């Protein structure tokens, strides 16, 4: 299992609109091959910052399967205009 961690800085004042759009977008990611689960967490210290945690079966399910899909284009149209700066994304695996 691979954990994708994305830090999402939403433009101030657009947090509610972002969460509404994410409600639609989460159905897209949940339908993808290799998807296991996800969580969206809002920062307590900075209400414009969220982290998206997505569990994938393999790294390639995210980096190749999802990102090269038609569905990713819909995800991108729903969400990418909310970010400033563009999200940083990392992938992690368990060490225990």
N, C-alpha and C positions, 0 to 999 in steps of 0.2 A: 504494500500500500504506500502511496505517495501523498503527501500533504502539500497542496498548493497554498501559499500564504500571499495574499495581495493586500497591500496597504492602499486604501482608496481615500483620497482627499477630495471631498465634494466641495464645489464652489459654495461659499457661505450664502445662506438664504435659500438654497435649493435642496436641502436635506429631505424635506417631506416629499418633494417631487421625485427625488432619487429613490427613496424607499418605495414609492408607488410603482415606478418603472422597474425596480428590482423585483417587485412582486410578480411582474409579468416575465421578466428575464429568467428568474430562477426555474421556471418550468422548462425553459430551453435547455439549460445546463443539466437539469435532472434527467432529461431524456437521452443524453449522450452515452455512447458506448464507453464503458469503463468508469462511469460516474458511480460513486458510492454514497456520498453525503456532502452537505455543506452547512455552513453557519455564517451569518453576517452579524458582526459585533460592532457596536458604536463605542467610541472612546468616551470615557467619563470626563477627561480633562479637556477634550476638544471635540465638540459636537459635530464638526464637519469631517472628522476622520472616522473611518470604519475599517475593519479588516474583514476580508472574505477568506474563509478557510474551506477548501474543497478537498475531499478525499477522492483520489483516483486509483484505479487498479494499477496502472503503470504511468510513468512519465509521458510516454508517447500518446496515451489516451488524451492527455491535455494538450501537449505541445504540437502534436501532429493531427490527431483525430478531431479534437474540438476546434482548434485554431484554424485548421484548413477546411472547415465545414461551411456549408451554406448557412447553417444555424448560427454560426459565429457572427456572420454578417448582420443578422437580426439582433443578436446580443449587443454587438458594437453600436448599432443604430439606436438602440434603447438606452444605452448607458454611457458611452464614451464622452458625450458632450458635457457630462456633469463634472468631469475630473479636472483639477488643476492643482498640482501638476499631474501628468499621466502616472498611473499606478506603478509602483514597484512590485514585482512578483518574484517569489522564490519557491523552490521545491525542497521538501525535506523528507527524510526517511527515518524510521525509528532506529535507535541505537541499542535498545534493550530488548 
